[in-house]
């Protein structure tokens, strides 16, 4: 509980600490990506495409945690700048599968190296065993929240 007995104790809240870490990570990533002319969403899109070629706009939006509309605007920019390609017509349905171009791969290599330095800095002082425990705990938290269908009453 907080000092006045209402709310939660932010110093002991896992959720608050997680949000604080997430915010610090995003800020650090934005700092190293900015000189490359990128932001976190731009980087996430390229990284997703490198690992899962052919994703649709909707799949990329979910993976990068943005709206479909925001991803569509980004994809149009990336396509115009020669970092991705999309067919003129959907091979099946309405989804336009997106792929990285060689130029996009070169840009991603620089961005991935920059982001890797941030992650290494974030994990400094945390050994491999602790990292594995943290990763497992985070995945379990995510799974638990996805399994919850609605708010629960204490």
C-alpha positions in Angstrom: 0.0 0.0 0.0 1.0 3.6 -0.4 1.9 5.8 2.5 -1.8 6.9 3.0 -3.1 3.4 2.6 -4.6 4.0 -0.8 -3.3 2.6 -4.1 -0.1 0.6 -4.3 3.4 1.0 -3.0 5.3 2.1 -6.1 8.7 1.1 -4.5 7.5 -2.5 -4.2 5.3 -2.7 -7.4 6.6 -5.1 -10.1 4.4 -3.5 -12.6 5.7 0.0 -11.9 9.3 -1.2 -12.0 8.6 -2.9 -15.3 7.1 0.2 -16.8 10.0 2.3 -15.5 12.5 -0.1 -17.1 10.6 -0.2 -20.3 10.6 3.6 -20.5 14.3 3.8 -19.8 15.0 1.2 -22.4 12.9 3.0 -25.1 14.6 6.3 -24.3 18.1 4.7 -24.6 17.1 3.0 -27.9 15.7 6.2 -29.3 19.0 8.0 -28.5 21.2 5.4 -30.4 18.7 5.1 -33.3 18.2 8.9 -33.8 21.6 9.4 -35.5 20.6 6.7 -38.0 17.4 8.5 -38.9 15.3 5.9 -37.1 13.1 5.4 -34.1 12.1 2.3 -32.1 9.0 1.6 -34.3 11.1 1.9 -37.5 13.8 -0.4 -36.1 11.2 -2.9 -34.8 9.6 -3.1 -38.2 12.9 -3.8 -39.9 13.9 -6.4 -37.3 10.6 -8.2 -37.6 10.9 -8.3 -41.3 14.4 -9.7 -41.1 13.3 -12.5 -38.9 9.9 -13.1 -40.4 9.9 -12.1 -44.1 6.5 -11.5 -45.7 4.6 -10.2 -42.7 1.5 -8.2 -43.4 0.8 -4.7 -42.2 -1.4 -6.0 -39.4 1.2 -8.6 -38.3 3.9 -5.9 -38.3 1.7 -3.5 -36.3 1.0 -6.1 -33.6 4.7 -7.0 -33.4 5.8 -3.4 -33.2 2.9 -2.4 -30.7 1.4 0.3 -33.0 -1.9 0.7 -34.8 -2.4 -0.7 -38.3 -2.7 2.9 -39.5 0.6 4.0 -38.0 2.3 0.9 -39.5 0.8 1.6 -42.9 2.2 5.1 -42.9 5.6 3.8 -41.8 5.6 1.1 -44.5 4.8 3.7 -47.2 7.8 5.7 -46.0 10.1 2.7 -45.9 8.9 1.6 -49.3 9.5 5.1 -50.8 13.0 5.2 -49.2 13.9 1.8 -50.7 14.1 -0.2 -47.4 11.2 -2.6 -48.0 9.2 -3.9 -51.0 5.5 -4.8 -51.2 3.7 -6.2 -54.2 1.2 -4.0 -56.1 -1.5 -6.5 -55.5 -2.1 -9.0 -52.7 -1.2 -12.6 -53.7 -4.0 -13.9 -51.4 -6.8 -11.8 -49.7 -5.9 -8.2 -49.0 -2.6 -8.5 -47.1 0.5 -7.2 -48.9 3.5 -9.2 -47.7 6.4 -7.0 -47.0 10.1 -7.8 -47.5 13.4 -6.1 -46.7 15.5 -4.9 -49.6 19.3 -5.1 -49.5 19.3 -1.4 -48.5 16.9 -2.2 -45.7 19.2 -5.0 -44.5 22.2 -2.7 -44.4 20.3 -0.2 -42.4 19.1 -2.8 -40.0 22.6 -4.1 -39.4 23.7 -0.7 -38.2 20.6 -0.3 -36.1 20.9 -3.7 -34.6 24.5 -3.1 -33.6 23.4 0.2 -31.9 20.5 -1.5 -30.1 22.7 -4.4 -29.0 24.9 -1.9 -27.2 21.9 -0.6 -25.3 20.8 -4.1 -24.3 24.4 -4.9 -23.2 24.4 -1.8 -21.0 21.0 -2.7 -19.6 22.2 -6.2 -18.7 25.6 -5.2 -17.3 26.0 -6.8 -13.9 23.3 -9.4 -14.5 24.7 -12.9 -15.1 23.4 -15.5 -17.6 21.4 -17.4 -15.0 19.7 -14.2 -13.8 19.0 -13.2 -17.4 17.3 -16.5 -18.0 15.2 -16.2 -14.9 14.2 -12.6 -15.8 13.2 -13.7 -19.3 11.2 -16.6 -18.0 9.4 -14.4 -15.5 8.6 -11.8 -18.1 7.2 -14.4 -20.5 5.1 -15.9 -17.7 3.7 -12.4 -16.8 2.8 -11.8 -20.4 1.2 -15.2 -20.7 -0.8 -14.7 -17.5 -2.1 -11.3 -18.7 -3.1 -12.8 -22.1 -5.0 -15.6 -20.4 -7.0 -13.2 -18.2 -10.2 -12.4 -19.9 -11.2 -9.5 -17.7 -10.6 -7.7 -14.5 -10.6 -9.8 -11.3 -11.9 -8.7 -8.0 -9.6 -9.2 -4.9 
